[in-house]
Amino acid sequence: MASEYLVQHTSASLTVNENYDADVQADTETFLNRIVPEGRSAPWKHTLEGPDDMPAHIKSSMFGCSLTIPITNGKLNLGTWQGIWLCEHRDRAGSRKVVVTMTGA
């Protein structure tokens, strides 16, 4: 059996990463901001929704919008330190929808 997750937005993403030390999330954000610059001086043409919009689309594409996690004995089969991250790549986002589908027997 497996659980499938889909975030229905183009400026947010899903990933599995360490879910114990908050520094992992902070360091990931620092890394992303270095390789995908934000702000008015960034080289992006798509800025209709603000200077954080195009970087959010790129970051979302890097991580992806879906995950499949196996279910074993009725529980998500993740490693000890793993957790599911819903990554918000906009500075001020609205609500987000995640569709969850269960597959298998």
Secondary structure as UniProt FT lines:
FT   STRAND          2..7
FT   STRAND          12..18
FT   HELIX           22..35
FT   TURN            40..41
FT   TURN            48..49
FT   TURN            51..52
FT   HELIX           53..63
FT   STRAND          66..72
FT   TURN            73..74
FT   STRAND          75..76
FT   TURN            80..81
FT   STRAND          82..88
FT   STRAND          98..103
//
